[in-house]
Amino acid sequence: MIEQFSAAKKNAVFVFPEGPKDAPDSFGGRLEEKDGLKNFVNDVLKYLKEKKKIDHSNIGKIILAGHSGAYRVISFCLMRGGVTKNISDVILFDALYGQTEKYAYWMDHYKGLFINIYTDNGGTKTETENLMADLDGWGIPYFKTEENDLQTADLRKNRLIFIHTDLGHNEVIATRNQFYQFLASRPLSDISAKRK
């Protein structure tokens, strides 16, 4: 993940909050509390400012990305995190197991990018197909493609994107540098532009 983030050359901060090891569920701890994401981001910004890595404490755009069980904590960050207006992107790597109503609400009430890459056998296919059927019923447009047919232009011109992959559940983040591809397509300033 770090290598893909670095290769995208975006002027951004990469934060990887790791949950408890070998936990029996996908509980997100304090990030599920009201204003949990806001408090977390403020802590990160305070630390970076103290270390003189940044010169302000303003919350900018937030991209939430996660694999597998991260679906739960991301959904709570969307609904209760306290900085929903700052969330510009949500990227699920074979992670739509539930809490789908929270994602649907965010899609309908905010204008951020939603990318959902799903597999045949990871346990997310049925939930993903049900969400797409709901979007059809609500008249909300989305883009659906096979991963091998995905073009960078598809990532730039569509807001709700569903990508079916032939990869396995544990391969969807790194095997084809998916995280890099998604980040590189985003309209974030790059590192070289910041240095000028």
PyMOL commands that set and color helices and strands:
alter all, ss='L'
color gray80, all
select helices_A, chain A and resi 2-8+29-32+36-50+70-80+84-86+100-109+125-138+147-149+152-157+169-171+178-184+191-195
alter helices_A, ss='H'
color red, helices_A
select strands_A, chain A and resi 62-67+87-93+113-118+143-146+160-164
alter strands_A, ss='S'
color yellow, strands_A
deselect
rebuild
show_as cartoon
